[in-house]
Amino acid sequence: MDKRTKYFLDEESIPTQWYNIQADLPEPLPPVLHPGTGQPVGPADLAPLFPMELIKQEVSTERWIDIPEVVRDIYRLWRPTTLYRAHRLEKALDTPAKIFYKYEGTSPPGSHKPNTAVAQVYYNKQEGINRITTETGAGQWGSSLCFGGSFFDVEIKVYMVAISYHQKPYRRIMMETWGGTCVPSPSPDTNSGRAMLEKDPDCPGSLGLAISEAVEDAGTRDDTHYSLGSVLNHVLLHQTIIGLETKKQLEMADAYPDIIVGCIGGGSNYAGMFLPFVKDKIDGTKPDLRIVNVEPASCPTVTKGLYAYDFGDVAGLTPLLKMHTLGHEFIPPPVHAGGLRYHGMAPIICHLHKLGLVEARAEHQLGTFEAGVQFARTEGIISAPETDHAIRATIDEALKCKETGEAKTILLAHSGHGHFDMAAYEAYLAGKLEDYAYPEEAIKKALANLPKTG
Ligand SMILES: *Cc1c(COP(=O)(O)O)cnc(C)c1O
């Protein structure tokens, strides 16, 4: 029996270029629109918020984009990450399926997010920017950007979704340790924050609202740019380092996936994994590859949302993105997977979904923790509640293989560890974890208020 469990790459094998799916799309992405004019936005519209290099990457159709040497040197601190074969989970499930997982939890902040955080701070610093604002859900993105800021002496101000700020104080302390500042959102520091606090002083916050605050802060100060940890094309581009490494590692294992599974909040970790593989689907070499996006049933953006133009934030400050959306005013129930509580989705994923190249499914909170605990008790890793969604779907696909007797190869994008989510695991283990149904009424209401275009 093949007992090999870990597939390592040497530091010298860290990719030197990111892969840009825009070079290979069968149809180009729909344009991003200016909310005032309804016309496509140009670089000048985005320049107050983003450095020009990132604006160029956002619309680039070059297939390969060089990773700056400084960024690649910082990647050496934790990359390449390890690809694992989940022998013990396979055995517990008694499945003929082969399960591999690529684990991003070994980065210092504990997830995939520093892959783009370091690059984004670098490009801002190159343009002379010394202060960056951002939002964070569960705290992984905020801590990753603060981690990135520490290498380049850039001041980071983080607006953290209030529910997570209170549930996860240690994330804030990480941000402060890396030299950043973190406030709960809604905050009294911005107009959008103050307006929401007036309406509802106990507002649990949402990613969309925190984005409003961070964008407003950056838009009203010349010395400040804004940074987004997911959704946008350049973020997904930076994350492709995950899939590029994985391809090399699977070659070492003489394997290619039949099914790739990952969780989607804004879509960055999972797209980072699957984009280099979706290329094989587009060019016809792997037509049967299944790419399964997993989202929470309480925030079912792709499975229940509309594919329409919407704002990225609650206050309507961002350009309009064509994406699956639950409506920018929708505030999701306070599930523990804070990183998946977002009303929209990466336009690239939505476009691929429309083209029939990827699929999506939604999972309930209780089932995801059950899967996460089974993973911890077999593979050892205590996973982020976000990742538990992907683990649920991976286990279900492996159990299907048990029924049919098919020895499929399943690749799980494992986005991070759950060491700051122990209160959630405690609630689950005590049988006290709340489940949340599909919030149909709230979504209907929010979808009635989509912005008008054209
Ligand atoms: C932020 C986060 C997610 C969700 O964000 P994506 O952009 O969809 O990847 C998923 N898992 C972990 C561990 C995260 O930190």
The ligand as an SDF file (V2000), in Angstrom:
LIG
                    3D

 15 15  0  0  0  0  0  0  0  0999 V2000
  -11.2980   34.3580    4.2790 C   0  0  0  0  0  0  0  0  0  0  0  0
  -11.3590   32.8990    4.3250 C   0  0  0  0  0  0  0  0  0  0  0  0
  -12.2030   32.1840    3.4650 C   0  0  0  0  0  0  0  0  0  0  0  0
  -13.1480   32.8360    2.5100 C   0  0  0  0  0  0  0  0  0  0  0  0
  -12.5900   33.7300    1.6050 O   0  0  0  0  0  0  0  0  0  0  0  0
  -12.3380   33.3660    0.0830 P   0  0  0  0  0  0  0  0  0  0  0  0
  -11.9410   34.6390   -0.5510 O   0  0  0  0  0  0  0  0  0  0  0  0
  -13.6180   32.8120   -0.4630 O   0  0  0  0  0  0  0  0  0  0  0  0
  -11.2610   32.3640    0.0690 O   0  0  0  0  0  0  0  0  0  0  0  0
  -12.1680   30.8100    3.5240 C   0  0  0  0  0  0  0  0  0  0  0  0
  -11.3640   30.1580    4.3930 N   0  0  0  0  0  0  0  0  0  0  0  0
  -10.5500   30.8200    5.2370 C   0  0  0  0  0  0  0  0  0  0  0  0
   -9.6940   30.0490    6.1900 C   0  0  0  0  0  0  0  0  0  0  0  0
  -10.5180   32.2030    5.2230 C   0  0  0  0  0  0  0  0  0  0  0  0
   -9.6970   32.8580    6.0390 O   0  0  0  0  0  0  0  0  0  0  0  0
  1  2  1  0
  2  3  1  0
  2 14  2  0
  3  4  1  0
  3 10  2  0
  4  5  1  0
  5  6  1  0
  6  7  2  0
  6  8  1  0
  6  9  1  0
 10 11  1  0
 11 12  2  0
 12 13  1  0
 12 14  1  0
 14 15  1  0
M  END
$$$$
